[in-house]
Amino acid sequence: MKKVLLVAALLIGVTGASFAQEKAVKEAKKIANGTTPDFAKAEELINQAMVNPETKDQAETWNVAGFIQRRRSEEEMKNAYLRKPYDTLQVYNSALNMCKYFFKCDELAQIPNEKGKIKNKYRKGNAATMLNERGNLINGGIQYYNTYLTSEKKEDGQKALEFFGTYVDMASHPMFENAEVIRTDTLLPTIAYYAGMVATRLEDYPSVLKYAPFAKDNAEVGKYAMELVSTALKAEGDTAKWIASLQEGVQKYPDHQFFFGNLIDYYSNSNKYDEAMKFADDMLAKEPNNTFYLYVKGYLYHNMYTTLKEKDAAQATASLEKAIEFYQKTIEIDPNYAEAYSNLGLVYCLQAQDFSEKATTDVNDPKYKEDQATLRTFYEKAKPCYEKARQLQPEKKELWLNGLYRVYYVLQMGPEFEEIEGLMQ
């Protein structure tokens, strides 16, 4: 008998605690819905209910939590309409919190009951309310992002990401699968790009991969969104997916050099020159006069030189000749391609280096003067290339400074050499 009484007492205690928490949820809603609502008290009650084991898994708890945030926002906006001081940031944060709470409410309401049926009485009304707050999610994200740019505080960036991310989350959430405003939302790709951009700055790569793809088909930001995706995949060390994203980017946005350039760099650095050449040839077949593709073809032959020199001197020499051919084609089509001029000058210097290794160093040898004259011609060819690169990109000293230093020294150009030497100090 005592055991029965003890169990009954425990059941009464549990039921009483549960009833008390459910009462607190109702009280929180009543306070928030009053004529002069005490939101601090309402939030205190609902915050306790959201962590209490008796109520934290009840959809109604989270529905009331969202309702309180909605009412806070309404009261602030009432002040705005009456031209009274109001807290704009509170309006934004209330919108964000409301959406988070309504998402949780919907998740719990979708759990089947003991009969296996789903009775979600919250979805329709909460979805409509959330749709009305989407503008505040954008505004809140912008405000925190701008603050993040100046403060560089991680928490500001995370807050901006939370706003932008919540906006994008709505696009794929079942609550809005029939919402016309979501299907026709022209702002979604831009906000998704912002979310990916903030996540990249935060080095939150899973969030980049979650949000940036929503923007990849957009004409304005699509190529940049795909760039963010590729960067995230590389940072996570997923080489296979990174390469696939670059290949997709090349096909989707062939004029955006990021994808093609990174792909070629990967092939080149991995000594996969056959694959790189095939890819470059495929792109040139589509656009024979694309200067970037021509430049890359020259760059590949240029980079093959180092690998080939150790194995086959004749092939190494031939690769430099092909590099010259494609760099010159690049310049013919675009006379302002500074990088092509710079690399062309470097190739001539490499040819000079190769020749000097075979030239006689004996001043008494009849061939000495002839070899020195031949050697000089390589540097004379390099000289106008580096000078043109300097003219086109004077601020990019890496394109011409070391090259001109070497050329002017070999050609014994006193005043010019002294000027360059001064720039190097």
N, C-alpha and C positions, 0 to 999 in steps of 0.2 A: 504493500500500500504506500509506503513511504517513497519507493522508487517512482510510482505513478504520480504522486503528488509533486515530486521534484521535477519530473519531466513536464508536467502541466505548468508548473511555475516558470520553468525556462521558456516554454512556448509563449506564455503570457508576456514574459519579459521581452522576447524577440518581437512579438506582435506589437507591443507597446512602443518599442523603439522605432519600428518601421512606421507605425502610425504617426509618431512624433515627427519623423523626417518628412513624410508626405505632407503633413500639416505645415511644416516649415516651407516646403515648396509652394503650397497654396498661399501662404502668408506673404512670401516674397513677391508673388505675382500681384497680390492684392495691393501691396505697398507701392509697387512700381506703377500700377494702374490708377493710383489715387490722384486726387486733384492737386495736391502738393506732395509729390512722391519723394520719399527719402531713399535715393538710389544706393547710398552707402549701406543702409540697413538691408535693403533688398539683395544687394550683391553679397553681403556677408552671409545671409541665410542660404542663398543659392549656391555659393561657393562651398559651403559645408555639405550641402546635399550632393554636389558633384563628386565629392570624394568619399562620402559615406557609403559603406557596402550595401545599405538597404535601399538607396535611391540612385546610386551612380550609374546603374545599368537600366534605368527607366527612361524611356523616350521623353516623358513629360518633364523630367528634371531639366533636360537640355533644351527642350522647347521653351520652358519658362526662362532659362538662362538667356536664350536668344531674344525672347520677348522683352526682357529687362533692358538689353542693349538697344533694342529698337525704340523703346520708350525714352531712353536717355537721349538718343539722337533726336527724337521728335521734340523733346523739351528744349534742346539747344536750338533747333531750327525755329521753334516758336519765338525764341528771343531774337533770332535773326530777322524774322518777319516784322517784329515789333521794334526793330532798329535798336535793340538792346545789346549789350556785350554778350558774346557767345564764344564757346570754345570750339574752334574749327577742328583742331586736332582730335578732340574728344568725339566729334561727329565721325571722323574717319576711323578712329579706333573702335568705336561702337559698331560701325558697319562691318569691320573685319571680324570682331569677336562674335557678332551676331551670326555671320556666315559660318564661322567655325562651329558654333554651338548647334546651328540648324543642320549642318552636315552630320554631326554626331547624333542628333535627334533622329534624322532620317535613317542612319545606319542601324540604330536600335529598333526603330519602328518597322524595319524590313525583316526582322527576325520572325520566323513563323511561330504561331502560338502552339499550344499543346495539341491542337487539331491539325497542325500543319498548314494553317492559313495565315496569310499576311493581311493585316488590317492597318494600313498606314493612313491615319486620318490627318497627318500633319503635312504631308508632302505638297499638296496643291497650294495651300495658303503660304507656307514658308518659302516655296519656290518663287511665288509672285513677289513676296516681300524682298527676297534676296536680289531679284532682278532689278528692283527699283534702287538698290544700293550700289550697283556696279560702278556708277560714276564716282562714288566716294572711295571705292577701292583703287581706282586709277589715281585720283587726287592724292590719296594717302601715300600711295607708292611713290609718286613724283616728289612729294614733300620730303619723305624720308630719304629718297635717293639723292636729292639735291643736298640735303644735310650731310649725307654720307660722303659726298664728293669733297666737301669742305672740312668736315670733322675727321674723316677717315676712321671713324669708330665702327668696329665690326658690327656692333648691335644695331646701328642705324642701317647698315647694309642688309642685315638679316631681316629687319623690319620691312624695308622696301621690298625685299624678295617675298616676304609673307603676303604683302598686299598684292603685288603683281601675280604671284603664284596662285593665290586664292581666286583671282579673276579668271585665270586660265583654267583652273580646276573645274570651274563651273561648266566650261565648254564640253567636258567629257563625263560629267556626272549624270547618273540616271535621272536625277531630279528634273533635269532640263532637256531630256531627249526629245520632247515635243515642242520645245520653245522656239518659235520662229525667230525671235530676236537673237538667239544664240547662233542659229544657222546662218543668219545674214549679217553677223557681226563683222564689220570691216576693220574694227580696231583690234580684234583678237591677235592677229599676227604681230602687230607692233608691240602690244603688251607682252606677248610671249617672248619677243626678242629682248625687251627690257629685262624680263625675268631672267633670261639666259645670260644677259650681259652682267647683271648684278651678281648672279651666281658664279660667273667666271671670275669676277674680281674677288669674290669671297673664297675662291677655290673650292666651291661646293659643286663638284662635277656631276654627282647624281642628279642635282636639281637642274643643271644645264641640260643634261640628256633627257630630263622629264619635260622641260618647257620649250626649249629652243626649237624642237622639231615642229611645233605648231606654226612656226613662221617660215618654214623652208620653201614654201611655194609662193610666198609673197614677192611681188615684183620689186618692191623698194628695199626690203630688209632680208629677203630670203637668202641671198648669198652670204650675208654676214651671219645670219642665224646658223647656216650650215658650217660656216667657219668656226663658230663657237662649239658646235657638236664635234667637229674634227679635233679641235684643241682639247676638248674634254676627254675624248677617247684616247688621245695620245698621252695625256697626263695620267690616265688610269692604267696605262701600259697595255691596252688592248690593241696590239699592232694590226691584227687581222681586220677588226672593225674600223680602225683608223684608216687603213689603206682603202677599204671599201667605201668609206665616207668621202675620201678624196676623189676616188674614181666617180662616185655619184655626183660630186660637186663639179667635176670637169664636164660631165655630160650635161648637167643641168644649167651650169653657168660657165660656159667655155671662155668667156671674156674676163672672168675674174681670176687673176693670176695666182691667187693663194693656193688653189687646189692643184693646178698643174705644176706649179713651182715646187710645192712640198712633195708631191708625188715623185717628181724627177729627182729631187734631192734624196729621197728615200732610196730609190733604185740606184742612184749614183753612189751614195755612201755605203750601200750594201753590195757594191760591185755587181749589181744586176743590170749591166749595161745593155744586154740584148733586149730585156723587157723594156728598159727605158727608151731605147731607140725605136722599138716597135710602137710604143705608145706615142712618142713624138712624131713618128712617121704617120700614124693614124690621124693625129690632129692636123698635121700639115697637109694631108690629103684632102681634108675638109676645108682648110684655109691656107693655101700655099703662100700667101703674102702676109700672114700674121707674124709681125716682127718678134713677138715674144716667143712663139714656137721656133722661129728660125734661130733666135738667140740661144734658146735652150738646146737646140741641136748642136750648135757650136760649143756650148758649155759642156755637153756630154763628151764630145770628141776631145775637148780641152782636158777634162778630168780623166779620161781614159789614158791619157799620156803617161801619167805617173805609174799606173798599174802595168801598162804595156812595156815601159822602159826597162823594167826588171826582167821581162820575159823575152821580148822581141824588139830590138832597137829599130828595125825597119818599120814595123807596124806602129811604133810610137811616133816615129817621124811622120808617117802617113796620117796619123790621127791629128797631129798639129796642123798639117796642110788642110785637112777637112775642117778643122776648127776655124782656120783663117777664112775658108770659103764661106762658111755660114755666118760668121761675124760680119764679113764684108757684105753679104746679101742683106743682113739686118740693117746695116748702115745705108745701103743704097735705097732701101725703102723708107727708112726713118733716119735722116742725117742728124737727128738730135738724141740718138740713143747712147747716152754717156757710158753706160755699163759695157756696151759692145765695143766702144772705142778703147776703154780701159783694158778689157780682156784681150783685145787684139794686140795692144801694145805688149801685154804680158806674154802672149804667145811668141811674138818676135823675140823677146828677151830669152825665152826658153830655147828658141832655135839658136840664138847666139851662144847660150850656155852649152848646148849640145855640140855646136861647131867648135867651140873653144877646147872641148875635151879631146878633139881629134887634131886640132891645129898644132903646128910646130911651135915650140917655145924657144927654139935655138935661134938667136938673132943672126947667127952666121949662116943659117940655112937659106938658100935662095928662095924657098917658098915662104919665108917668114913674112916679108912685106905683103905678099899676095894674100896670105891667110889673115893678116891684120886688116887689110882692106875689105876682105869679105866679111870679117867679123863686124867691122864698122857699119856695113850696110844694114845689118839686122837692127842695130840701135838707131840708125837713121830712119828706118821704117817705123820703129816704135815711137820715136820722138813726136811726130805730129798726132799720133793716136792719143798719147797721154796729154798733150797740150790741148787737144780738142775736148777731152774729158774734163779737163780743168776749166776750160771756157764754158762748157755746158753746166757743170756742177761744181762751182768753186768752193761751195761749202762742204762738199763730200771729199775731203782730202784723201780718204782711203782709196779713192779711185785713181789718183794721179801722183800723190806726193812721193811715195817711195819709188815709183816708176821713173819720175823725172829726175830724182836724185841720182839714180843709177845711170840713166841715159846721159845726163849732163856731165857726170863724172867721166864716163867712158869717152865721150866725145870732146872732153876737155873744154867745155863751154864755161869759162871762168865766171863772168858776172851772173849768168843764169844759175850756175851751180851754187854760188854764194847766197843768192836769194832763196833758193830752195832749202839750203842748209840752215838758213836762219829760221825758216818756217818749221823745221823739224825740232828746233830747240825749245 
